[in-house]
């Protein structure tokens, strides 16, 4: 028992050392981060894996975390899954990996959905919208205070850098029409017609939820913070 506890805390110390700058490292040298993650999981006793994964959830899986990064969470889940014996814990880990992290993951094509465009066509599909140009999608709720704060933070910096499509979700067409004028000038304004929140075409675990797409509409950044998005665009 003492040896198991010692090994567990040794792994946690190594894990803690990964925190500083790990998200930035993940985008620059993903192979190196994977090797470090694998070593932490390997050093953790099997009976302590649930505790380790709880820390992983807090740091990388929860959208409100300052170090949120589903790509890193996925690395931990992939490494831990072969050693998770409890069936319920295994099902939860598989759900996080396959139904959350893998959904519209960075490097994969963005899922198509339909929307009404303010001043434009109704029922337009993402697959036909501005194809050939990078696009930033901002899923928001007009009555979400945090959405307003993030949109205001992004407004002056995104202008001219990338096309922005603000998609109203979890609201009504009437409320969208009442509030769409408050969105920044130059942003395309849209209302979701695919019931994204209900169908989980995109896993909107927090709002606003941001996706940066390349010219082929592949996901470049999945739900980055405003600062991470701006830092990426300034490179």
C-alpha positions, 0 to 999 in steps of 0.5 A, spaced: 500 500 500 505 504 501 509 503 495 502 504 491 501 511 494 508 513 493 508 511 486 501 515 485 504 521 488 510 521 484 506 520 478 502 526 480 508 530 481 510 529 474 503 530 472 503 537 475 509 539 472 506 538 465 501 544 467 505 550 465 505 551 458 502 544 456 497 547 452 501 551 448 506 545 447 501 541 445 499 545 439 507 546 437 509 539 439 504 534 440 508 528 440 512 530 445 506 532 450 503 525 448 510 522 450 509 525 457 502 524 458 503 516 457 509 516 462 504 519 467 499 514 466 504 509 466 507 511 473 500 511 476 497 505 479 491 502 476 487 503 482 489 511 482 487 512 475 480 515 477 483 520 481 488 522 476 483 522 471 479 527 475 485 532 475 485 531 468 477 533 467 478 539 472 484 541 468 483 539 460 476 537 459 472 542 463 470 548 458 471 553 464 478 551 465 484 556 464 488 550 461 482 547 457 484 543 451 480 536 449 486 534 445 490 533 451 484 530 455 483 525 449 491 523 450 490 521 457 483 517 456 487 513 450 493 512 455 488 510 461 483 506 457 486 499 457 488 499 464 481 501 467 477 495 470 471 498 472 465 497 467 462 504 469 468 508 469 470 505 462 464 507 459 464 514 462 471 514 459 469 512 452 463 517 452 468 523 453 473 520 448 468 518 443 462 522 443 465 529 446 473 529 444 472 526 437 466 530 435 469 536 431 476 535 433 481 539 431 484 536 424 477 533 422 472 536 417 467 541 421 460 538 421 455 541 417 449 544 419 443 549 417 442 556 419 438 562 417 443 568 415 441 575 416 439 579 410 441 573 406 438 566 404 434 561 409 436 554 411 443 555 408 448 550 410 455 551 412 458 546 407 456 552 402 458 558 406 464 561 404 468 555 402 475 557 400 476 562 406 477 561 413 472 562 418 470 563 425 464 560 428 461 563 434 455 559 437 452 564 442 445 565 446 443 572 446 441 572 453 448 569 456 452 575 459 458 571 458 457 570 451 456 578 451 463 579 454 467 574 450 464 577 444 466 584 446 473 582 447 473 579 440 470 584 436 475 589 435 481 584 434 477 579 429 475 585 425 479 584 418 483 578 421 478 572 419 470 572 417 466 571 423 459 567 423 455 568 429 450 563 430 444 564 435 443 557 439 438 556 445 434 561 443 428 563 439 427 567 432 424 572 435 429 573 440 434 573 435 431 578 431 430 583 437 438 582 439 442 581 432 443 588 431 448 588 437 453 584 434 459 587 432 459 590 425 462 585 420 460 579 423 455 575 419 449 574 423 445 567 423 440 563 427 441 555 428 436 551 424 439 544 425 437 544 433 444 543 434 443 544 442 438 538 442 442 534 436 449 535 439 451 536 432 456 540 436 457 539 443 456 546 446 458 544 453 458 552 455 457 558 451 459 561 447 463 556 443 468 558 438 470 554 432 476 556 427 475 553 421 480 553 415 479 554 408 476 547 407 472 548 413 476 543 417 477 545 425 483 548 426 481 550 433 476 547 438 472 552 443 479 556 444 479 561 449 478 568 446 486 570 448 488 563 445 484 564 439 487 571 438 494 569 439 493 564 434 491 569 429 496 574 430 502 568 429 
